[in-house]
Amino acid sequence: VTENRSDLEDLHLYATPREQRFRRFASLEFEGQLYMTPYDFIQAVTSDEPKYSRKWRSLSKQELNQILMETPPVWKGSSKLFRNLNEKGVISYTEYLFLLCILTKPHAGFRIAFNMFDTDGNEMVDKKEFLVLQEIFRKKNEKRERKGDEEKRAMLRLQLYGYHTSTNSVLKTEGEDVVPRSYWDTLRRSTSQALFSDLAERADDISSSLSDTTLLVHFFGKKGKAELNFEDFYRFMDNLQTEVLEIEFLSYSNGMNTISEEDFAHILLRYTNVENTASYLENMRGTIPEEKGITFEEFRSFFQFLNNLEDFTIAMQMYNFASRSIGQDEFKRAVYVATGVKLSPHLVNTVFKIFDVDRDDQLSYKEFIGIMKDRLNRGFRVRIPI
């Protein structure tokens, strides 16, 4: 079952950039709702465009059940989970947003994320608590829906959320005039409100109206009765971050243990609003004459640091208040103090050579922080942040 190109482009007019990207990379449809495979998700976060022209394939109930039957339990998770599942999995739009949230969160934030879902405070998350996610993201979407053809908007809601008409949110809305700026903020704000909502009374209705997905079966078992503890939740989040980084690294390493400094610069500048990346690359080539290479451990430590960028920004601002630029030693110390991550001298030197455009061996807030915020959120910071 496919949708013709004119209908696809027509519905795109009513979709946000995040929704457009999900629809562009999703390859499966079940009962009118679109789903990504694990392969689709990896493509969506590591590639500019889908590898192949997407036509949504309609799944039968039998095919979906077979996919879910082959889903491994959470204790069998690894940093190759999505690659191993490949096309044998289904990921809903709300789960796509949740996974994007994970990719940009520091390890210290994993406990916060778990506690947000653990609404009864018993140190375990069950399926009903996790399904709060569906209602929170639906609610946010309804607040930002674009005015226009009600039939088209209804079709879009069906594709993304699996329902035909606007539902009454299960969360209280009194005094909520300001829409939080990101999906992470929406989660953090709204899950606490679930304690005071009628979600518990409606949880069974919500669960029965939604199709199971790979993530739900992975977390809560085929019968949906298992519970998720923090250790398993933490391991899943850490594995996902590692897997995406491994895929990006391996796409440049060609089987070697390192990637070049120039490849590292390409990866960093990808998804940013930098218009003239050539000047950054040329600047780096002229200042790093001998290629040493960046190892995966260095690569991973840098992106762990980026996920702590908010705390590091505070340290950088203190240098700004003191009217001081920041050199390599100060940068390395500020990273460690603010985030607990130790960056190698070679990695720090490479970062400086990429972003120190005036070649004064100092790094300014403007030269680094602004660009990295774009990269952290994979190019969506201005339009619709994660």
C-alpha positions in Angstrom: 0.0 0.0 0.0 1.5 3.3 -1.0 0.4 6.9 -1.0 0.8 8.9 -4.2 3.4 11.8 -4.3 0.8 14.6 -4.4 -0.9 13.4 -1.2 2.4 13.0 0.5 3.5 16.6 -0.4 0.1 17.9 0.5 0.2 16.5 4.1 3.7 17.8 4.5 2.3 21.3 4.5 0.5 20.5 7.8 3.5 18.8 9.4 6.3 20.2 11.6 9.9 19.5 10.5 10.2 16.6 13.0 7.0 15.1 11.6 8.1 15.6 8.0 11.4 13.8 8.8 9.6 10.9 10.4 7.2 10.6 7.5 10.1 10.8 5.0 12.1 8.0 6.6 9.3 5.7 7.8 8.7 2.7 5.7 5.9 0.7 7.3 2.1 1.3 7.8 -0.3 -0.6 10.0 -4.0 0.3 10.3 -3.3 3.7 8.9 -0.4 4.5 11.3 3.2 5.0 10.1 6.1 3.3 11.7 9.9 3.3 11.3 12.0 0.1 11.3 15.1 0.2 13.5 17.0 0.6 10.2 14.9 3.6 9.3 15.6 5.2 12.7 19.4 4.8 12.3 19.1 6.3 8.8 17.1 9.2 10.1 19.7 10.2 12.6 22.8 9.5 10.5 21.8 10.5 7.0 20.5 13.6 5.3 18.0 11.7 3.1 16.7 8.1 3.0 19.0 5.7 1.1 16.0 4.6 -1.0 12.9 6.3 -2.1 10.3 5.4 0.6 7.0 3.8 -0.1 5.1 2.8 2.9 4.6 -1.0 3.1 1.4 -2.1 4.7 1.9 -4.7 7.4 -0.7 -7.4 8.1 -1.6 -8.3 11.7 0.2 -11.6 11.2 3.4 -9.9 10.0 3.4 -7.5 12.9 2.9 -10.3 15.4 5.8 -12.2 13.9 8.1 -9.1 14.2 7.1 -8.6 17.8 7.6 -12.4 18.6 11.2 -12.0 17.5 11.9 -9.0 19.6 14.6 -9.7 22.3 14.0 -8.9 25.9 15.7 -5.9 27.5 18.3 -8.0 29.3 19.5 -9.1 25.8 20.1 -5.5 24.7 23.4 -4.4 23.3 25.0 -1.5 21.4 24.1 -3.4 18.2 20.4 -3.9 19.0 19.1 -1.6 16.2 21.5 -3.0 13.7 20.7 -6.6 14.6 16.9 -5.9 14.3 17.4 -4.1 11.1 14.1 -4.2 9.3 12.4 -6.5 11.9 10.9 -3.9 14.2 8.3 -1.1 14.4 8.9 2.3 16.1 6.1 4.8 16.5 6.4 8.6 16.1 6.2 9.2 19.8 8.9 6.6 20.4 11.0 8.3 17.6 10.8 11.6 19.6 11.7 9.7 22.8 14.7 8.1 21.2 15.9 11.5 19.9 15.6 12.9 23.4 17.9 10.0 24.6 20.6 10.8 22.0 21.2 14.3 23.4 21.1 13.6 27.2 24.1 13.2 29.5 24.4 10.1 31.6 23.5 12.1 34.7 20.1 12.8 33.0 19.3 9.1 32.6 18.1 9.0 36.3 16.0 12.0 35.7 14.4 10.4 32.7 13.7 7.2 34.6 12.2 9.0 37.5 9.9 11.0 35.2 8.4 7.7 34.0 8.3 6.2 37.5 5.2 8.1 38.5 4.4 5.9 41.5 8.0 6.1 42.8 8.5 2.3 43.2 11.8 2.3 41.4 10.2 0.3 38.5 8.5 1.5 35.3 5.6 -0.5 34.0 4.0 -0.4 30.6 1.1 1.9 31.7 3.6 4.4 33.1 5.6 4.4 29.9 2.5 5.0 27.8 2.2 8.5 29.5 4.7 9.3 26.7 2.0 8.8 24.1 -0.3 11.3 25.7 2.3 13.9 26.5 3.5 14.0 22.9 0.0 14.0 21.5 -0.9 16.9 23.7 2.1 18.9 22.6 1.3 18.2 19.0 -2.3 19.3 19.4 -1.1 22.6 20.9 1.1 23.3 17.9 -1.2 22.0 15.1 -1.4 24.3 12.1 -4.8 25.7 11.2 -6.2 24.5 7.9 -8.0 21.6 6.3 -9.4 19.6 9.1 -9.5 16.4 7.0 -5.8 16.7 6.2 -4.9 17.3 9.8 -7.0 14.3 10.8 -5.1 12.2 8.3 -1.8 13.4 9.7 -2.9 12.6 13.3 -3.8 9.1 12.2 -0.5 8.6 10.5 1.5 9.8 13.5 -0.6 8.8 16.5 -3.0 6.2 15.3 -6.2 8.1 16.1 -8.7 9.7 13.7 -9.9 12.8 15.6 -8.4 15.0 18.3 -8.6 13.2 21.6 -9.2 14.7 25.0 -5.9 14.8 26.8 -5.7 12.7 30.0 -3.4 15.4 31.6 -4.8 18.5 33.3 -4.3 21.7 31.2 -5.2 24.4 33.7 -2.8 27.3 33.6 -0.8 25.8 30.8 -0.6 28.8 28.5 3.1 28.5 27.6 4.2 25.6 25.4 7.6 24.2 26.7 10.4 24.8 24.2 11.4 21.2 23.7 10.1 17.6 23.9 12.5 16.9 26.8 11.0 19.9 28.7 7.5 18.6 27.8 8.3 15.2 29.3 9.9 16.7 32.4 7.0 19.0 33.0 4.1 16.7 32.1 5.0 13.4 33.6 4.9 14.9 37.1 1.4 16.1 36.3 0.4 12.6 35.4 0.3 11.9 39.2 -2.7 14.2 39.5 -4.4 13.1 36.3 -7.0 10.5 35.5 -4.3 8.5 33.6 -4.4 5.6 36.0 -8.1 5.2 35.4 -7.7 5.4 31.7 -4.4 3.4 31.3 -6.1 0.2 30.3 -8.2 2.0 27.6 -5.0 3.7 26.3 -3.1 0.4 26.3 -5.8 -1.5 24.5 -6.3 1.1 21.8 -2.6 1.1 20.8 -0.7 -1.5 18.9 2.3 -3.0 20.6 5.7 -1.9 19.2 9.2 -3.3 19.3 10.2 -0.9 22.1 7.2 -1.8 24.3 7.9 -5.6 23.8 11.6 -5.1 24.4 10.9 -3.2 27.7 7.8 -4.9 29.0 7.8 -8.4 27.4 5.4 -10.0 24.9 2.5 -10.0 27.5 3.3 -6.4 28.7 3.5 -7.5 32.3 7.3 -7.1 32.9 8.7 -4.0 34.6 11.7 -2.0 33.7 14.3 -1.2 36.4 16.8 1.6 36.3 19.8 -0.5 35.5 18.1 -1.9 32.3 16.8 1.6 31.4 20.3 3.1 31.8 21.9 0.3 29.8 19.4 0.8 26.9 20.0 4.6 26.8 23.8 4.1 26.9 23.7 1.4 24.3 21.6 3.6 21.9 24.0 6.5 22.2 27.0 4.2 21.6 25.4 2.5 18.6 24.6 5.7 16.8 28.2 7.0 17.4 29.7 3.7 16.3 27.7 3.9 13.0 28.8 7.5 12.4 32.4 6.6 13.2 32.5 3.4 11.1 31.0 5.3 8.1 34.3 7.2 7.9 36.9 4.8 9.4 36.9 2.2 6.5 37.7 -0.6 9.0 40.6 1.3 10.6 40.9 2.2 14.3 40.8 5.9 13.7 39.2 8.5 11.5 41.1 11.5 10.1 40.9 14.9 11.8 39.2 16.2 8.6 36.5 13.5 8.8 36.0 14.4 12.5 35.5 18.0 11.4 33.0 16.9 8.7 31.0 15.0 11.4 31.0 17.9 13.8 29.9 20.5 11.2 27.2 18.2 9.9 23.6 19.3 10.8 24.8 22.8 11.8 23.8 26.1 10.4 27.4 26.8 9.3 27.1 27.9 5.7 30.7 27.9 4.7 32.2 24.7 6.1 35.0 24.8 3.6 36.7 27.7 5.5 36.7 25.6 8.7 38.2 22.6 6.9 40.8 24.7 5.2 41.7 26.4 8.5 42.2 23.0 10.1 44.3 21.6 7.2 46.7 24.5 7.4 47.2 24.1 11.1 47.4 20.2 11.5 50.0 19.3 8.9 50.5 15.7 10.1 47.5 13.4 10.4 47.4 11.5 13.7 43.8 10.4 13.6 40.9 10.3 16.2 40.2 7.1 18.0 36.6 5.9 18.7 37.2 6.5 22.5 38.2 10.1 21.8 35.2 10.4 19.4 32.8 9.0 22.0 34.2 11.1 24.9 33.7 14.3 22.8 30.1 13.5 22.2 29.6 12.6 25.8 30.9 16.1 26.5 28.5 17.6 24.0 25.6 16.0 25.8 26.7 18.0 28.8 27.1 21.2 26.8 24.6 23.2 28.9 26.8 22.8 32.1 30.0 23.6 30.1 28.3 26.7 28.7 28.0 28.1 32.2 31.8 27.6 32.7 32.5 29.3 29.4 30.2 32.2 30.3 32.3 32.7 33.5 35.4 33.3 31.3 33.3 35.7 29.2 32.3 37.7 32.3 36.0 37.9 33.3 36.7 39.2 29.7 39.0 36.2 29.2 39.3 34.1 26.1 39.9 30.4 26.7 43.0 28.5 25.7 43.5 24.7 25.3 44.4 24.1 29.0 41.5 26.2 30.3 39.1 24.5 27.8 40.2 21.0 28.9 39.9 21.9 32.6 36.5 23.5 32.1 35.2 20.4 30.3 36.3 18.2 33.1 35.0 20.4 35.9 31.7 21.0 34.3 31.0 17.5 32.8 33.5 15.0 34.4 34.7 14.1 30.9 38.5 14.0 30.2 39.4 15.0 26.6 42.8 14.0 25.2 45.2 16.8 24.4 45.2 15.8 20.7 41.4 16.0 20.5 41.3 19.4 22.2 44.0 20.6 19.8 41.9 19.4 16.9 38.8 21.1 18.1 40.7 24.4 18.5 42.2 24.1 15.0 38.6 23.6 13.6 36.9 26.4 15.4 39.7 28.9 16.1 39.0 30.8 12.8 41.1 33.9 13.7 44.0 31.6 14.7 44.8 33.2 18.0 44.8 29.8 19.7 41.9 31.0 21.9 38.3 29.8 21.6 35.4 32.2 22.0 31.8 31.5 23.0 30.6 32.5 19.5 33.2 30.4 17.7 32.2 27.2 19.5 29.0 27.1 21.7 26.5 28.3 19.1 27.7 25.9 16.4 27.8 23.0 18.7 24.2 23.6 19.9 23.1 23.1 16.3 25.2 19.9 16.0 23.9 18.5 19.3 20.3 18.8 18.1 21.1 17.7 14.6 20.1 20.9 12.9 16.6 21.4 14.5 17.6 23.8 17.2 16.1 26.9 15.7 13.1 25.4 14.0 11.9 22.8 16.5 14.3 21.8 19.2 14.4 18.3 20.7 
